Amino acid sequence: METFRHLIEVRWSDCDANQHVLHSTYAEFCTHTRIEWLRAHGFSFEQFQASAFGPVMFREWTEYYKELKMSERVTVEVRCAGLSHDGSRFRIRHDLYKEDGRLAAAHEVTGAWFDLKTRKLMVPPPELRAIFENLMKSDDFAEIPLKSA
């Protein structure tokens, strides 16, 4: 099991009028990190396009602890907080750390895989499910139950 980490530098365009990172930018940092995590494990954006499916998000939340400012370097850490038995549903936790190691924010997404042809939820290919299963689990990891139709 691994915890994936990605380093991001805060840019001018990431900041708001209060001279700290804009609230929506935290979610963008996390999205970018998830894409890098999948790419680093052999599942690139091109594979999603070729297979005509992608993620759909049902819920996102962020809890803020410490201010982030321009030119700071932020480490985003990714862990699996939940997964259905077939891999079709997932919950991913991101912790965003300041350069000094203090936790700046926690961000979580809950989603599923969406078939772009049928416009329905789907089970991911085995290689993608394996990437999720190899990701370090959060302390509160729980299997996501599948809802009956």
N, C-alpha and C positions, 0 to 999 in steps of 0.2 A: 504494500500500500504506500502511496505517496501523497504528499501535500504539494500541490502545484503553486509556485510563486512567480509573480511577474512584476517587474519594476517599471513604474511610469513616472515621468517628470511632469509636474503641473505647469501648464502653459498660460500665457496671458488670457487666451480665449476661454480657459477653464474657470476664470474668476468672475465674481459678481461685483456689484457696486460697493460692497463692504470689504473688498480686497481679500476675500477668501474664496475657496472653491465653491462654485455654484452647486446647489443641492442636486440637480439632475446630472451633473458631471460625475458624481459618485457612481451612479448607475451605469454611465457610459464607460467609466474605468473598469467596472466589473464585467460588462459585456465584452469589452476588448480582451480582458484577461481570459474569459471563457473561450473565446475564439482562438486565442493563442494556445491555450491548454489543449484543445481538440487538435489544432494544427500540429502541435509538438508531438502528439501521439498518433499522427498519421491520418487524421480525419479533417481534411481541409474544406474550405468553403466550396471549392470546385466539386468535391464529392457530394455535398448536399445538392448542388445544382444538377449534377449528372443523375442523381437518384430521385430528384424532384420531391424532396421533403425538407423539412426544417423544424426548428423549435417554435413553439407557441407558448407565450407566458400567460399564466392565469393570475399570478399575484407577485408583487414586489414590495419590499419594505426596506427602509434604511433607518438605522439608529446612529445618531451622531454623538461622538464623545470629545474629540479634539479638533480644533480648526486646522485646515490645510491651506497653505498660501502658495503664491506663485513661486516657481523655481524649486519647490520642495520635491523630493523624490519619495514616492509612495510605493510600498510593496503591497500588492494584493495577493492574498492567500486564498486558495479555493479548496473547499472540502464538500463532500457529499453529505447532506443532511437528511435525505430520504430518497428511496427508489422503490418502485413497484417491482413485484417478483418477475415480471416480464420485461422490465426496463422501459416501459412506455411512458411512465410518469417519473418525474424527478424533482428534487428540491436541492438547491445548491446554496451553500453559505460562503460568503466572501468576508474576510476581515481585511481592513485597510490599515496599514501601519505607517506611522511617520518614520523618518530616518532614525530617530532616537529609540525606536522600538515601541513607542506608546501606540495603543489602539486608537485610531482616529474615527473609525466607523465600522459598523457591521451591516452587511447588505445581504438579503436573501431573495431568491427567486424560486417560484414553483411553476413547473411547466410540463409539457408533454411534446411528443413528436407528431407533426402534422403532414399528411400526404397532400402534396400540392395538386395532384391529379383528381383524387376522389374528394378532396376537401374534408377529410375525416382524420381522426386521430389514428395512430398506427404504432406498431411495435418496431423499434429500431433494428437495423441489421446487427448481427452478432458482434462484429468488430467495434461498433459504437457502444454497445452495451458493456463490452469488456473494458473499455476505457473508463466508464462510470464505475464499474465494479472494482477497478484498481485504484481509484481515488480514495484518499484517506477519508474516513467517516468522521463526522462531527460527534461530539460527546452525546448529543441528544438525537442521534440518527434513529429513524423509525421507518419501517417498511410502509409504503404508501398503498392503502387498499384500493383496489379497482372497484369503481362504482358500477352497478348493474344498469343496463340501459332501460 
